[in-house]
Amino acid sequence: MINPTERAIFLQAIEEENIDDRLAYLDSACGSDLSLRNAVEDLLAAHEQPAALLDHPIGADRSHSAFSEPHTEAIIDHIGMQIGPYKLREQIGEGGFGLVFVAEQEQPVRRRVALKIVKPGVGSKEVIARFEAERQAVALMSHPNITQVFDAGVTTDHRPYFVMELVRGLPITDFCDKKQMDVRQRLNLMIDVCSAVHHAHQKGVIHRDIKPSNVMVTLHDGKAVAKVIDFGVAKALGQKLTDKTVYTRFFSMIGTPLYMSPEQAEMSGLDVDTRSDIYSLGVLLYELLVGATPFDRGRLDSAGLDEMRRIIREEEPPRPSTRLSTLTAERTRSLGIQSDAVGPSQSRSLSSDLRGDLDWIVMKALEKDRTRRYDSAASLADDIRHYLRGEPVTARPPSRFYQFQKFARRNRVAIGTATLVGCTMVLGTAASLWQMSEAIRERNAKDEALRDAMVAKTEAIIAKQEVERFAEGLTVANELVASGQTHANSGQWREAAREFDAAVEIQPSYDLPRVQRAQLYSRLRLWPEAAKDYAIALDTGARTSQPQWWGVPALFLYTGYPDEYRRLAKQYQEQLLDDPEHSHWLLVRGLTAGDQTNSSMDAEAIADLAHVWLWQRRSGPPAGADRPRPSDDRRRRDYLGRLPPPENSPLCVCQFTTGLAELRAGKFNSAAELFLKAASDDRWPAIYKVDAPLALAYHHLGKTDLAQQKLESSEQALKERLEEVQRQGQMTNPSPWFDLVEALLLHEEACRKIADRPSSLQSQLDQIRQASLDLIGKG
């Protein structure tokens, strides 16, 4: 009696037509079990006898065991045999259970066809069922890249056969290498193969053995045409391919290990669906591009059965570009590079072709987790087309978290041990763990930023040359920005401007050079130029939460960018009201520096928040504390319960900012009181800012004389400040650059509302501007 293990190994061994491959398989499957090896070799020897039977032959006496004494019969010479209207001419193929011949059809038409017939004496129920399933699977399909079935029948000695389209060609990998097809030609051929497999899937058929020898390529009218053949181990979805029972061999692998999906290698009863063929297509694409399979053939041949299954299920193959970099010049020539042109640069160029999109397309098809593969062969073909057209592909590199999950599954014991050790050491190493977590967080943030940059770059560029130019330009731009910052910090304004200009010219869509140049312009009081750069950077997605953007809202209002101001103000207001833990006095200044009575700003809420901050700042009740607080108790709890201590801004600045918030909320008495308190600190370098908003508060209170007096004081203070700038040059900087912008913005508002006239400071501002332009060589 044959045990299941012997039968499984025997059935797989007879699929290996090459004797060396068969012996290597037996070494791996049987290992050191000599009795198992001898039993399987006896079965193989019986199978090689002309009349040996795997089971019972059709029509034979079934009372005898299939492997009783060898039954002999005359060797059948098929050449010249007449089977129906077909005369056998030449044997062109042989498998474990069938023979394939070139046959001549004599009627009703004369043509050459391929005829596949069951071997003499191998007519077991399983073989017949498999044969009929293959015939029915091929007959179901009608596709230019799948062999077409013409006829089927049974010979006079009760052996089933079927007749197919004759394909005289080479395996797809051999054909591509022989013709020295380049990467683009190979990919176009692969699209046809995917189309054929997708058609089979739509007909409810899974091939389960996609490999180069089952994808033949021939020339039709000078064009390479791929044909998918051999559906001998195909599986049906939702239908039966034959009325006979097809016996599934439990605990055996169906298919070819080099091209087998992890779920096929699992042998655990997991339902194998169409995504198994997607994996095999990925292996085929890998081999077409690289010239080698993802896993080394010699290593799998020498591994035992369990080790081979472990490699297929658990190990990650190298990316195609990595594998290609190790290949010889001979392989490089087969990919379309002439022999006299092969060198290190060509090999690097080919690796560069594969690196990126093609790497991720192949690796997505080869995912161990089938839910992460392409959902169909058509999706794989679509991604290849996207690559050929220079369009973004859907394949993406796996996330760090997913990579960690796979690592953890492979190393459960090690992970558990490490966790236990970590828990026992946590009390003694708390500080170290915190530092490590911070380092990991920073690294993940950098990794995320890098991935975002890669995705954005992939979507923004059309061709490989543009990607390379962008990468080179980015490197140069960063170097120029760093050099410009060094010059600016040393007061070398012209050199800094020249470096920033060059960086912007190289990368006009990159926000960093523009923001750095805008900072330089702001320090030199070239505000229109600075506002223009900030506006463009805002459109390109710059991160406005950085300190470089403090003061920009007032700059946008002062230089005439109302739309950009509203976009920035909306972000600032959301930060203040929805997440007060990240609030800042400068955000309030940005929202209150200009007159925005028609905007959607919640001035009352912002004023309340500023009062709470001021209260915390000076440890006492804010001005107007006796008036009713906001009716929204939840918001008050947020302000009083979740806010961290406010930043260490000078008290006069906090009073001034709260006064601006009160002014915009219509609380003019409280605003005037706060402005006067701020003005009492004569150490404040920006004290010249106070008179203009104080004049506005008096104006709204109907105190016309005081308003006019403060307006004149504001104009005089600003004139003196501008004269100081003219005397001392650009290096005078007692306070941030945006203090002067806010002061000028508030002064213009006061002139317009109180005196109905423009500011008289324009002449001085023009002179300062011209001096700054001369300073950077743009006068």
C-alpha positions in Angstrom: 0.0 0.0 0.0 1.4 3.4 -1.0 1.4 5.9 1.9 0.5 9.5 1.2 4.0 10.9 1.6 5.5 8.5 -1.0 2.6 9.3 -3.4 3.0 13.0 -3.0 6.8 12.9 -3.6 6.4 10.5 -6.6 3.7 12.7 -8.3 5.9 15.8 -7.9 9.1 13.9 -9.1 7.5 12.8 -12.4 6.8 16.4 -13.2 10.5 17.0 -13.3 11.5 16.0 -16.9 15.2 16.8 -16.5 16.9 13.9 -14.7 19.3 16.3 -12.8 16.3 18.4 -11.6 14.5 15.2 -10.5 17.5 13.9 -8.5 17.9 17.3 -6.8 14.2 17.3 -5.9 14.5 13.7 -4.4 17.5 14.8 -2.4 15.6 17.7 -0.9 12.3 15.9 -0.4 13.6 12.6 1.1 16.6 13.9 3.0 18.3 11.2 5.0 15.2 8.8 5.0 16.6 5.9 2.8 13.5 3.8 3.1 11.4 6.7 1.7 13.9 7.3 -1.0 14.0 3.6 -2.1 10.2 3.4 -2.1 9.9 6.5 -4.3 12.6 5.3 -6.7 10.8 2.0 -7.1 7.6 3.9 -8.0 9.5 5.9 -10.6 11.1 2.8 -12.0 7.7 1.2 -12.4 6.4 4.4 -14.0 9.2 4.3 -16.6 8.2 0.8 -17.8 6.1 1.0 -21.0 3.1 -0.6 -19.5 3.3 0.7 -15.9 0.0 2.0 -14.5 -0.4 4.9 -12.1 -3.8 3.7 -11.3 -6.1 1.5 -13.5 -6.1 1.9 -17.3 -9.3 2.9 -19.0 -11.2 -0.3 -19.8 -8.7 -2.6 -18.0 -9.5 -5.2 -15.4 -9.7 -3.3 -12.1 -9.4 -6.2 -9.9 -5.6 -5.9 -9.7 -3.6 -3.5 -7.8 -2.1 -0.5 -9.7 1.4 -1.4 -8.4 1.3 -5.2 -8.5 3.7 -7.0 -10.7 4.7 -4.9 -13.6 2.4 -5.3 -16.6 4.1 -5.0 -19.9 2.9 -4.3 -23.4 4.5 -3.3 -26.6 5.9 0.2 -26.8 3.7 2.3 -28.9 5.3 4.2 -31.7 3.1 7.2 -32.2 4.8 8.8 -35.2 2.6 8.2 -38.2 -0.4 7.2 -36.1 -3.8 8.3 -37.4 -6.1 9.7 -34.7 -9.3 10.7 -36.3 -8.5 13.3 -39.0 -5.0 13.9 -37.5 -1.8 12.1 -38.4 1.0 12.4 -35.8 4.3 13.7 -37.3 6.7 14.8 -34.5 6.8 14.7 -30.7 7.4 18.1 -29.3 6.7 17.7 -25.6 6.3 15.3 -22.7 4.9 15.8 -19.2 4.2 13.5 -16.3 1.0 12.2 -17.8 0.8 13.4 -21.4 2.6 13.6 -24.8 2.4 16.5 -27.2 2.8 16.0 -31.0 2.8 18.0 -34.1 -0.1 16.6 -36.2 -1.4 17.2 -39.7 -5.1 17.7 -40.0 -6.3 16.4 -43.4 -10.0 17.4 -43.3 -12.1 19.5 -43.4 -9.1 21.8 -43.7 -5.4 21.0 -44.1 -3.3 22.5 -41.3 -0.7 21.7 -38.7 -1.9 21.5 -35.1 -0.7 20.4 -31.7 -2.3 17.2 -30.3 -2.0 16.3 -26.6 -2.7 12.7 -25.6 -2.5 10.8 -22.4 0.6 8.5 -22.2 0.0 4.8 -22.8 -0.6 3.0 -19.5 -1.0 6.1 -17.4 -4.8 6.2 -17.3 -5.6 6.5 -13.7 -8.8 8.2 -12.6 -6.8 11.2 -11.4 -4.9 11.5 -14.6 -8.0 11.3 -16.8 -9.7 13.9 -14.6 -6.7 16.2 -14.7 -6.5 15.8 -18.5 -10.2 16.5 -19.1 -10.0 19.5 -16.7 -7.1 21.0 -18.7 -9.0 20.4 -22.0 -12.1 22.1 -20.6 -10.1 25.0 -19.1 -8.5 25.8 -22.4 -11.8 25.4 -24.3 -13.5 27.9 -22.0 -11.1 30.7 -23.2 -10.9 32.7 -26.3 -8.0 35.1 -26.2 -5.2 35.9 -28.8 -2.6 35.2 -26.1 -4.0 31.8 -25.0 -3.6 28.6 -27.1 -7.0 27.8 -28.8 -8.6 24.4 -28.6 -9.9 23.0 -32.0 -11.1 19.5 -31.2 -11.1 16.7 -28.6 -11.9 13.0 -28.5 -10.8 9.5 -27.4 -8.5 7.2 -29.3 -9.4 3.6 -30.2 -7.4 2.5 -27.2 -9.6 4.7 -24.9 -7.0 7.4 -24.4 -8.4 11.0 -24.3 -6.8 13.7 -26.5 -7.4 17.2 -27.5 -6.2 19.3 -30.4 -4.8 22.9 -30.0 -3.3 25.7 -32.0 0.3 24.8 -32.8 2.7 27.3 -31.2 6.3 27.0 -32.4 8.2 29.4 -30.2 10.6 29.8 -27.3 9.9 30.3 -23.6 9.4 34.0 -23.0 12.7 34.5 -21.2 14.7 32.7 -23.8 13.0 34.6 -26.6 13.6 38.0 -25.0 17.3 37.2 -24.4 17.8 35.8 -27.9 16.3 38.9 -29.5 18.1 41.2 -27.0 14.8 42.9 -26.3 15.2 46.0 -24.1 13.2 46.8 -20.9 10.4 48.6 -22.7 9.9 45.7 -25.2 9.8 43.1 -22.4 7.3 45.2 -20.5 5.0 45.4 -23.5 5.2 41.6 -23.9 4.4 41.2 -20.2 1.2 43.3 -20.7 0.0 40.7 -23.2 0.7 37.9 -20.7 -1.2 39.8 -18.0 -4.1 40.2 -20.4 -4.3 36.5 -21.1 -4.1 35.6 -17.4 -6.8 38.1 -16.6 -9.0 36.6 -19.3 -8.6 33.2 -17.7 -9.5 34.6 -14.3 -12.6 36.2 -15.8 -13.6 32.7 -17.1 -13.1 31.3 -13.6 -9.8 29.5 -14.2 -6.6 29.8 -12.1 -3.5 28.6 -14.0 -1.4 27.8 -10.9 1.8 27.1 -12.9 2.8 30.3 -14.7 6.5 30.1 -15.6 8.6 30.9 -18.7 8.2 27.4 -20.2 4.4 27.9 -20.1 4.5 31.2 -21.8 5.8 30.7 -25.4 6.6 33.6 -27.7 6.8 33.4 -31.5 6.8 35.9 -34.3 3.6 36.7 -36.2 4.1 39.1 -39.1 7.4 40.2 -37.5 5.7 41.0 -34.2 6.4 39.0 -31.0 3.3 37.3 -29.7 3.0 35.6 -26.3 0.9 32.4 -25.8 0.0 31.1 -22.4 -0.1 27.3 -22.5 -0.4 24.2 -20.3 -3.4 24.5 -18.0 -2.6 21.0 -16.6 -2.9 22.0 -13.0 -5.5 24.8 -13.4 -8.2 25.2 -10.8 -11.8 26.3 -11.4 -13.5 29.0 -9.5 -17.2 28.5 -8.9 -17.6 25.8 -11.6 -16.5 22.2 -12.5 -14.2 21.7 -15.4 -15.0 18.0 -15.6 -17.7 15.6 -14.3 -14.9 13.4 -13.0 -13.3 13.9 -9.6 -10.0 15.8 -9.6 -8.1 14.5 -6.6 -6.3 17.3 -4.7 -3.0 16.0 -3.2 -3.0 17.0 0.4 0.3 18.0 1.9 1.9 18.4 -1.6 2.7 21.4 -3.6 1.0 22.0 -6.9 3.1 24.1 -9.3 6.8 24.9 -9.7 8.5 26.1 -6.5 10.6 28.9 -8.1 7.3 30.5 -9.3 5.0 29.4 -6.5 3.1 31.8 -4.3 3.5 31.5 -0.5 -0.1 30.3 -0.1 0.6 27.5 -2.6 3.7 26.5 -0.7 1.7 26.6 2.6 0.0 23.3 1.9 -2.4 24.1 4.7 -5.7 24.0 2.9 -5.8 27.8 2.5 -8.0 28.5 -0.5 -5.8 29.5 -3.5 -7.4 32.3 -5.5 -6.4 34.4 -8.6 -3.9 36.4 -6.5 -1.7 33.3 -6.5 -1.3 33.8 -10.3 -0.5 37.5 -9.6 2.5 36.3 -7.5 3.7 34.0 -10.3 3.4 36.9 -12.8 5.5 38.9 -10.5 8.2 36.2 -10.5 8.0 36.1 -14.3 8.3 39.9 -14.6 11.3 39.8 -12.1 13.0 37.2 -14.3 12.3 39.1 -17.5 13.9 42.2 -16.1 16.8 40.7 -14.1 17.5 37.4 -15.8 17.2 35.5 -12.5 14.3 34.4 -10.3 13.7 36.2 -6.9 15.1 33.2 -5.0 18.3 31.5 -6.2 17.5 28.3 -8.1 20.5 26.4 -6.6 19.5 27.3 -3.1 15.9 26.0 -3.5 17.1 22.8 -5.2 19.5 22.0 -2.4 17.1 22.9 0.4 14.8 20.3 2.0 11.1 20.5 1.5 10.4 22.3 4.8 13.3 24.8 4.3 12.1 25.4 0.7 8.6 26.2 1.9 10.0 28.5 4.7 12.1 30.4 2.1 9.0 31.0 -0.1 6.7 31.9 2.7 9.0 34.1 4.9 12.1 35.4 3.2 12.0 38.7 1.2 13.8 38.6 -2.1 16.1 41.5 -3.1 14.5 44.3 -5.3 15.2 43.8 -9.0 17.5 46.8 -9.2 19.6 45.4 -6.3 19.7 41.9 -7.9 20.6 43.4 -11.4 23.6 45.3 -9.9 25.3 41.9 -9.3 24.8 40.5 -12.8 27.5 40.1 -15.4 28.1 42.1 -18.7 26.6 39.1 -20.6 23.2 39.6 -18.9 23.5 43.4 -19.5 23.9 42.7 -23.3 20.8 40.5 -23.3 18.8 43.5 -22.1 19.5 45.4 -25.3 23.0 47.0 -24.6 25.5 46.2 -27.4 28.6 44.4 -26.4 31.0 47.2 -27.2 28.9 49.6 -25.0 28.8 47.5 -21.8 30.5 49.1 -18.9 29.9 50.2 -15.3 27.9 53.2 -16.4 25.5 51.1 -18.5 25.0 48.6 -15.6 24.3 51.6 -13.3 21.9 53.0 -15.9 19.9 49.7 -16.1 19.8 49.6 -12.3 18.6 53.1 -12.3 15.8 52.2 -14.8 14.5 49.5 -12.5 15.0 51.5 -9.2 11.8 53.2 -8.0 8.6 52.5 -10.0 9.6 49.1 -11.6 11.1 47.9 -8.2 7.8 48.7 -6.5 5.6 47.2 -9.3 7.5 43.9 -9.1 7.6 43.9 -5.2 3.9 44.7 -5.0 3.1 41.6 -7.1 5.5 39.5 -4.9 3.9 40.6 -1.6 3.8 37.7 0.9 0.4 38.9 2.1 -1.9 38.4 -0.9 -4.2 41.2 0.2 -1.4 43.6 -0.5 -0.8 42.4 -4.1 -2.5 43.7 -7.2 -6.2 42.7 -7.0 -6.1 41.4 -10.6 -3.7 40.8 -13.5 -5.3 43.7 -15.3 -4.3 46.0 -12.4 -0.7 44.8 -12.8 -0.8 45.5 -16.5 -2.3 49.0 -15.9 0.6 49.8 -13.6 3.1 48.7 -16.2 1.3 50.9 -18.8 1.5 53.8 -16.3 5.3 53.3 -16.0 5.7 53.1 -19.8 3.7 56.4 -20.3 5.7 58.1 -17.5 2.6 58.4 -15.3 2.4 57.8 -11.5 2.0 54.1 -10.5 -0.1 52.7 -7.7 2.7 50.6 -6.2 4.4 52.2 -3.2 7.2 51.1 -0.9 5.9 49.3 2.3 5.5 51.4 5.4 7.9 51.1 8.3 5.1 49.7 10.4 4.2 47.0 7.9 7.9 46.0 7.7 8.0 45.8 11.5 4.9 43.6 11.6 6.5 41.1 9.2 9.7 41.1 11.2 7.7 40.5 14.4 5.8 37.6 12.9 9.1 36.0 11.9 10.7 36.6 15.2 8.0 36.1 17.8 10.2 34.5 20.4 12.9 37.1 20.1 10.4 39.9 20.3 8.7 38.4 23.3 12.1 38.0 25.1 13.2 41.5 24.3 9.8 42.9 25.6 10.2 41.0 28.9 13.8 42.2 29.3 12.7 45.8 28.5 9.9 45.6 31.1 12.2 44.5 33.9 14.7 47.3 33.1 12.2 50.2 32.6 12.5 51.6 36.1 16.2 51.9 36.0 16.4 53.2 32.4 13.5 55.5 32.1 15.5 58.5 31.0 17.4 56.5 28.4 14.1 55.1 27.1 12.7 58.6 26.8 15.7 59.7 24.8 15.5 56.6 22.6 11.8 57.3 21.9 12.6 60.9 21.0 15.3 59.7 18.6 12.9 57.2 17.1 10.2 59.9 16.8 12.6 62.2 15.1 13.8 59.5 12.8 10.2 58.5 11.9 9.4 62.2 11.2 12.4 62.4 8.9 11.4 59.1 7.2 7.9 60.4 6.8 9.1 63.6 5.3 11.4 61.7 2.9 8.5 59.5 1.9 6.3 62.5 1.3 9.0 64.0 -0.8 9.4 60.8 -2.8 5.6 60.5 -3.5 5.4 64.2 -4.5 8.4 63.9 -6.7 6.9 60.8 -8.4 3.6 62.5 -9.0 5.1 65.7 -10.3 7.5 64.4 -12.9 6.7 62.8 -16.2 10.0 61.2 -17.2 13.1 59.7 -15.6 15.3 62.6 -16.9 13.1 65.1 -15.1 13.4 63.1 -11.9 17.2 63.2 -12.1 17.3 66.9 -12.9 15.0 67.6 -10.0 17.1 65.6 -7.6 20.3 67.3 -8.7 18.6 70.7 -8.6 17.3 70.0 -5.1 20.8 69.2 -3.8 22.3 72.3 -5.4 19.5 74.5 -4.1 20.0 73.2 -0.5 23.7 73.9 -0.8 23.0 77.4 -2.0 20.4 78.1 0.7 23.0 77.0 3.4 25.6 79.2 1.9 23.1 82.1 1.7 22.2 81.7 5.3 25.9 81.9 6.3 26.4 85.1 4.3 23.2 86.7 5.8 24.3 85.9 9.3 27.6 87.6 8.5 25.9 90.7 7.1 27.1 89.9 3.5 23.7 90.9 2.1 24.7 91.0 -1.6 26.3 87.5 -1.5 23.3 86.1 0.4 20.8 87.6 -2.1 22.8 86.1 -5.0 22.8 82.6 -3.4 19.1 82.7 -2.6 18.3 84.0 -6.1 20.2 81.1 -7.7 18.4 78.5 -5.4 15.0 79.9 -6.4 15.9 79.9 -10.1 17.0 76.2 -9.9 14.0 75.1 -7.8 11.1 77.6 -8.3 8.5 75.2 -6.9 10.6 74.4 -3.8 9.4 76.6 -0.9 12.6 76.6 1.3 14.7 78.9 -1.0 11.8 81.4 -1.3 11.2 81.4 2.5 14.9 82.0 3.2 15.0 84.8 0.6 11.8 86.3 2.0 13.5 86.4 5.5 16.4 88.3 4.0 14.2 90.8 2.2 12.2 91.3 5.5 15.4 92.1 7.4 16.4 94.6 4.7 12.9 96.1 4.8 12.2 95.1 1.1 8.7 94.2 2.1 6.9 93.9 -1.3 9.6 91.5 -2.4 9.4 89.5 0.8 5.5 89.3 0.7 5.7 88.0 -2.9 8.0 85.2 -1.9 6.0 84.3 1.1 2.8 84.2 -1.0 4.4 81.8 -3.5 5.7 79.6 -0.7 2.2 79.5 0.8 0.8 78.3 -2.5 3.5 75.6 -2.8 2.5 74.1 0.6 5.1 75.6 3.0 4.6 74.8 6.7 3.4 78.1 8.1 3.7 77.0 11.8 7.5 77.7 11.6 9.0 80.8 13.3 9.9 82.2 9.9 6.2 82.9 9.4 5.7 85.0 12.5 4.8 88.5 11.4 3.8 87.4 7.9 0.1 88.1 8.4 0.8 91.8 9.0 3.2 91.8 6.1 0.5 90.5 3.8 -2.0 93.2 4.9 0.6 96.0 4.6 1.7 95.0 1.1 -1.7 94.2 -0.3 -2.2 90.4 -0.2 -5.6 90.1 1.4 -6.4 86.6 0.1 -3.1 85.2 1.4 -3.7 86.9 4.8 -7.1 85.3 5.1 -5.7 81.8 4.4 -3.0 82.3 7.0 -5.4 83.9 9.5 -7.8 81.0 9.2 -5.0 78.6 10.2 -3.9 80.8 13.1 -7.4 81.2 14.4 -8.0 77.4 14.3 -4.8 76.9 16.3 -5.9 79.4 18.9 -9.5 78.3 19.4 -9.3 74.5 18.6 -6.0 73.6 20.1 -4.9 76.3 22.6 -2.0 74.2 23.8 -0.1 75.4 20.7 -1.1 79.0 21.0 1.3 81.9 20.8 1.2 85.7 21.5 2.5 86.2 17.9 -0.5 84.4 16.5 -2.8 86.8 18.2 -0.8 89.8 16.9 -1.0 88.3 13.4 -4.8 88.2 13.7 -5.3 91.6 15.2 -2.7 93.8 13.5 -5.0 94.9 10.7 -8.7 96.0 10.4 -10.6 92.9 9.4 -14.1 93.9 10.4 -15.6 92.0 7.4 -13.6 88.8 8.1 -14.9 85.6 9.8 -12.5 86.1 12.7 -14.0 85.4 16.1 -12.6 88.6 17.7 -14.5 88.1 21.0 -13.1 84.6 21.6 -9.6 85.7 20.7 -9.8 88.7 23.1 -11.0 86.3 25.9 -8.1 84.0 25.2 -5.6 86.9 25.3 -7.0 88.0 28.7 -6.6 84.6 30.1 -3.0 84.5 28.9 -2.4 88.0 30.3 -3.9 87.0 33.6 -1.5 84.0 33.8 1.4 86.2 32.7 1.1 88.7 35.5 -0.6 86.5 38.1 -3.5 88.8 38.6 -7.0 89.5 37.1 -7.0 91.0 33.6 -8.4 94.4 32.8 -12.2 94.3 32.8 -12.2 91.2 35.0 -15.5 92.3 36.5 -17.3 92.1 33.2 -19.1 88.8 32.2 -16.9 86.1 30.9 -17.8 84.0 27.8 -20.9 82.0 28.0 -19.2 78.9 26.6 -18.2 77.1 29.8 -16.3 74.4 27.8 -14.1 76.9 26.1 -13.3 78.6 29.5 -12.3 75.2 30.9 -10.1 74.7 27.9 -8.4 78.0 28.4 -8.0 77.7 32.2 -7.5 74.0 32.4 -5.4 72.9 29.4 -3.2 75.9 28.5 0.5 75.6 29.5 2.1 78.6 31.1 2.4 81.4 28.5 5.8 82.1 26.9 8.2 84.6 28.5 7.2 87.6 26.4 7.7 91.0 28.1 4.7 92.1 30.0 4.4 95.3 27.9 4.2 93.1 24.7 1.5 91.0 26.3 -0.4 94.1 27.3 -0.1 95.6 23.9 -1.2 92.4 22.1 -4.2 92.0 24.5 -5.1 95.6 23.8 -5.1 94.9 20.0 -7.4 92.0 20.6 -9.8 94.2 22.7 -9.7 96.9 20.0 -10.8 94.4 17.3 -13.5 93.0 19.6 -14.9 96.6 20.2 -13.7 96.9 23.8 -12.2 100.3 23.4 -12.0 101.4 27.0 -10.1 98.2 28.0 -7.9 98.5 24.9 -6.9 102.1 25.7 -6.1 101.1 29.3 -3.9 98.3 28.1 -2.1 100.5 25.5 -1.3 103.0 28.2 0.1 100.3 30.4 2.3 99.0 27.6 3.6 102.5 26.9 4.7 102.9 30.5 7.7 100.5 29.9 10.2 102.8 28.2 12.7 99.9 27.9 10.5 98.4 25.1 12.3 98.9 21.8 9.0 98.9 19.8 7.3 101.5 22.0 6.7 103.6 18.9 3.9 101.1 18.0 1.6 102.2 20.8 0.4 105.6 19.7 -1.4 104.6 16.5 -3.7 101.9 18.1 -4.3 104.2 21.1 -5.4 106.9 18.7 -7.8 104.4 17.1 -9.2 103.5 20.6 -9.7 107.2 21.4 -11.3 107.8 18.0 -13.9 105.0 18.6 -14.6 106.5 22.1 -15.3 109.9 20.6 -12.3 111.5 22.1 -11.3 113.4 19.0 -8.6 115.7 20.4 -6.8 112.8 22.1 -7.1 110.7 19.0 -5.6 113.5 16.8 -2.8 114.1 19.4 -1.8 110.4 19.5 -1.9 110.2 15.7 0.6 113.0 15.4 2.7 111.4 18.1 2.6 108.2 16.2 3.8 109.9 13.0 6.6 111.6 14.8 7.8 108.4 16.5 7.8 106.6 13.2 9.7 109.3 11.5 12.4 109.2 14.2 12.5 105.4 13.9 13.0 105.6 10.1 15.6 108.3 10.5 17.5 106.0 12.8 17.3 103.3 10.2 18.7 105.7 7.6 21.5 106.8 9.9 22.6 103.4 11.1 21.9 101.3 8.0 20.5 97.8 7.9 22.4 96.4 10.9 20.2 98.3 13.4 17.7 95.8 14.6 16.6 96.4 18.2 13.4 94.4 17.7 12.0 91.9 15.2 11.5 93.2 11.7 7.7 92.8 11.9 7.4 95.3 14.7 8.0 98.1 12.2 5.6 96.5 9.7 2.8 96.3 12.3 3.5 99.9 13.4 3.2 101.2 9.8 0.1 99.1 9.2 -1.6 100.5 12.3 -0.5 104.0 11.6 -1.9 103.9 8.0 -5.2 102.7 9.5 -5.3 105.5 12.0 -4.5 108.1 9.3 -7.3 106.8 7.1 -9.9 106.6 9.9 -9.0 109.7 11.9 -7.6 112.2 9.4 -8.9 110.7 6.1 -5.4 111.0 4.6 -2.5 108.8 3.7 0.6 108.5 5.8 3.3 111.1 5.2 6.2 108.6 5.7 6.3 107.3 2.1 9.3 109.4 1.1 11.4 108.1 3.9 10.3 104.5 3.2 11.2 104.9 -0.5 14.7 106.1 0.4 15.3 103.2 2.8 14.0 100.8 0.1 16.4 102.2 -2.5 19.3 102.0 -0.1 18.5 98.3 0.6 18.2 97.6 -3.2 21.7 99.2 -3.7 23.0 97.1 -0.8 22.1 93.8 -2.6 23.1 95.1 -6.1 19.5 95.5 -7.4 19.2 99.3 -7.3 
